[in-house]
């Protein structure tokens, strides 16, 4: 039986794999602007956005997602909670890569 520490370690490893994937997918000019830690924090913000927006509770297999809206919401959350300033145009690519990663992992 896995302990909580084992589960946390697996989650951290998965977060690192996803952050590395996202960094590899970013346009070259953005790769230098974001660290793995920043991408991981933004992934948390993206997950929070989807949870708080109710999109995950729609019950539909096909949910239309406005990536610009998600990116703007993620930027607001990062600013409010961590004082981090990002441009929605840049975060858009992270949101898009996150969705691609989730689709590939499903």
Protein Blocks (a to p, Z undefined) as FASTA:
>chain_A
ZZfklmmmmmmmmmmmmmmmmmmmpcfklmmmpcfklmmmmmmmmmmmmmmnommmnopa
bdcddfklmmmmmmmmmmmmnopacdfklmmmmmmmmmmmmmmmZZ
